[in-house]
Amino acid sequence: MKKPVAIDKADIKAFLGPGSKFEGKLSFDEMVRLDGIFSGEINSSDTLVVGETAQIEGNIHVGAIVLSGRFKGDIVATTSVELRAPAQVEGIIETPSLKIDDKVIFNGEIRMPGSLVKEDPKESGKKKK
């Protein structure tokens, strides 16, 4: 699995520009940027950049995502999710690292795998029958 790289240090290999519409399944191996309308599934181990003019509805499973547009659905990112203003997001986000800028609208649920869940010390000494 590729480790996502910073946007300013990588070349975007595919681009769906403003005014374009796409429906279906998208998979890629290197960074992709979407600024148009997309409906469907997106799968990658790399980084997805969603521009301010983008409108996406569906499910996304990527290494990392930087989202500035409108999104409705579920996001699973193995590395990180960054929501930048003026993003509007509705759905479930699952990621170990999350950054949300001021003025982002988020309505949904956040799941962070690997989060610390401490065992009750009173329960740890008890034997199970």
C-alpha positions in Angstrom: 0.0 0.0 0.0 1.3 3.4 -1.0 1.7 6.0 1.7 -0.2 9.2 0.7 2.0 12.2 0.0 1.5 15.9 0.7 -0.5 17.6 -2.1 2.2 20.2 -2.9 4.8 17.5 -3.3 3.0 15.3 -5.8 1.7 15.4 -9.3 -2.0 14.9 -9.8 -2.4 12.1 -12.3 -6.1 12.5 -13.1 -8.5 15.4 -13.0 -12.3 15.7 -13.3 -12.8 19.4 -13.9 -15.7 21.7 -13.0 -18.7 21.2 -15.3 -18.0 17.5 -15.8 -20.2 14.7 -14.5 -19.3 11.1 -13.9 -21.2 8.2 -12.5 -19.8 4.8 -11.6 -16.7 3.3 -10.0 -13.3 5.1 -9.9 -10.1 3.4 -8.8 -6.6 4.8 -9.0 -3.0 4.3 -7.9 -1.8 7.9 -7.7 -3.2 11.2 -6.6 -6.5 12.3 -8.2 -8.4 15.6 -8.1 -12.1 15.9 -8.5 -13.8 19.3 -9.1 -16.9 18.1 -11.0 -19.9 16.1 -10.1 -19.3 12.4 -9.2 -21.7 9.7 -8.1 -20.6 6.2 -7.2 -17.7 4.5 -5.5 -14.1 5.6 -5.2 -11.3 3.2 -4.2 -7.5 3.9 -3.8 -4.6 3.5 -1.5 -3.4 7.0 -2.5 -4.8 10.5 -2.0 -8.0 12.0 -3.3 -8.3 15.8 -3.5 -11.9 17.1 -3.7 -12.0 20.8 -4.8 -14.5 23.5 -3.8 -16.7 23.1 -6.9 -17.0 19.3 -6.5 -20.2 17.5 -5.6 -19.8 13.9 -4.6 -22.3 11.3 -3.5 -21.3 7.8 -2.7 -18.7 5.8 -0.8 -15.0 6.6 -0.7 -12.2 4.2 0.5 -8.8 5.9 0.1 -5.4 6.3 1.8 -6.1 10.0 2.4 -8.6 12.7 1.4 -8.5 16.4 1.3 -12.0 17.6 0.9 -13.2 21.2 0.2 -16.4 20.6 -1.8 -19.8 18.9 -1.0 -19.9 15.3 -0.1 -22.7 12.9 1.0 -21.9 9.3 1.9 -19.3 7.3 3.7 -15.5 7.9 3.8 -13.0 5.4 5.0 -9.4 6.7 4.9 -6.5 4.5 6.1 -4.2 7.5 6.8 -6.1 10.8 7.2 -9.1 13.0 6.4 -8.8 16.8 6.0 -11.9 18.9 5.7 -11.2 22.4 4.4 -13.6 25.3 4.2 -16.0 25.6 2.5 -16.6 21.8 2.7 -20.1 20.5 3.4 -20.1 16.9 4.5 -22.9 14.5 5.4 -22.2 10.9 6.4 -19.8 8.7 8.2 -16.1 9.3 8.4 -13.7 6.5 9.5 -10.0 7.5 9.8 -7.2 7.4 12.4 -6.4 11.1 11.8 -8.9 13.9 11.2 -8.5 17.7 10.7 -11.6 20.0 10.3 -11.1 23.7 9.4 -13.3 26.5 10.7 -16.4 27.1 8.7 -16.7 23.5 7.5 -20.2 22.1 7.8 -20.2 18.5 9.0 -23.3 16.5 9.8 -22.7 12.8 10.6 -20.6 10.4 12.6 -16.8 10.1 13.1 -15.1 6.7 13.8 -11.5 6.7 14.8 -10.1 3.1 14.8 -7.3 2.6 17.3 -8.7 5.2 19.7 -7.9 4.7 23.4 -10.4 2.7 25.3 -9.3 2.2 28.9 -10.4 -0.8 30.8 -12.0 -0.2 34.2 -9.3 -1.0 36.8 -12.0 -2.5 39.1 -13.0 -5.0 36.4 -9.4 -6.0 35.4 -8.8 -7.9 38.7 -12.0 -9.9 38.5 -12.0 -13.5 37.2 -14.5 -14.5 34.6 -16.6 -17.5 35.4 
